[in-house]
Amino acid sequence: MSPALMPFKIALVFETAEARDALVSGLTPLSEGSVSAHVGGSRQLASVMQKEQPDLVILDLHAPDERAFEQIEAATMRMPGVTVLVVSPDNGMATLKRAMRAGVRDVLPAPMDNQAVRVAVEYLAEVKSINARVVEHSGALHAFLPAKGGSGCTFLTTNLGYQLSKSGKRVLIIDLNLYFGDAATHLTDRKPEANVVDLARQSRRLDGALLEASVLKAHDNLHLLAAPELPYQLEAVTPETVAAVIALARTEYDFVLLDLGRTMDPATVKALDLAERIHLVMGQTLPALNDAKRMTQVFDGLGYAHEKIQLVLNRYSKNSPVQVADVEKATRLKVARTLPASDDAVLTSVNQGVPLARLAPRDPVARALQDWVQAYSPVTVKAGRPRWLASFARA
């Protein structure tokens, strides 16, 4: 544990007096802070948090049922600055996801013992370390939007993110295509344990530690906040929660890349408002050109400066009936970047869930993406940004 960790307060909440007494009798004294022990389970959680105002609570939960999670959620809503860990014999994925929705940061395996308390101390140290990294900089924010379905927008977003991460930049991709977004499948075969909706539902408890626990660590320096597997409970993803997640993410990463769908709902518009650049990705077809023209008219209506919009021609061919001049005339925007067609290599990358630069670094598309990365280097870091939700950093 870091020696710089300030004295803390940990509250233990047991279901029975017998369980409390068994642990307290053998608890190793801690030099880092104080520990109090209480009885009453999830029913007493809110009362303990309110009276004790601890930095962290460990709840001994033998039966993680819906009623218990409702009581936990009521407590964490009332005291959002208190970190809650649960100790339970059931620490499977379903329990973990339900616990996170209730505001719990992690589910530890039973029993509640000295080791669980030590994990809590280490967790507080990690929270302090992560929050200490929320320092004076704001990462670049880029939004990627398809002019038409099938334009390859998600492929470009994920593969550009991968190549940025290989250049030493810390990158987060946020999949805001809430209706069946699949950015994760372009990078790894691992399943995300949390998603945008889960994080949005806890927007009042956002801090660096919660974001770190919610992202899928796809590769070194490359993390992804996934879209939900199914489009349920999307009402939690509001303009306000999107803004909060993005603001936090920018303090933690050098680049935040937003993979957006074509649904121009209020949350998507808020993301576009916040972006420094909007990359409108399109193919060289007449339907794509028509949709790109309509999209640029929407951008005009939203008051976006033309300098904010970057047109990207994907699968570019000099022999296409739709030429660069046609695109620029129809949209009244310059084409900022073209990427060549390399269908076999790209298809292999998508099917295997492996970034193209890892499979075929000499492929023309991989090289074009590398040129794109070079255009972003060096990164200008903005100084003097206040810490995110400093009042939550209680350690």
Secondary structure, 3 states (H helix, E strand, C coil): CCCCCCCEEEEEEECCHHHHHHHHHHCCCCCCEEEEEEECHHHHHHHHHHHHCCCEEEEECCCCCHHHHHHHHHHHHHCCCCEEEEEECCCCHHHHHHHHHCCCCEEEECCCCHHHHHHHHHHHHHHHHHHHHCCCCCCEEEEEEECCCCCCHHHHHHHHHHHHHHCCCCEEEEECCCCCCCHHHHCCCCCCCCEHHHHHCCHHHCCHHHHHHHCEEEECCEEEEECCCCCCCHHHCCHHHHHHHHHHHHHHCCEEEEECCCCCCHHHHHHHHHCCEEEEEECCCHHHHHHHHHHHHHHHHCCCCHHHEEEEEEEECCCCCCCHHHHHHHHCCCEEEEEECCHHHHHHHHHHCCCHHHHCCCCHHHHHHHHHHHHCCCCCCCCCCCCCCHHHCCC
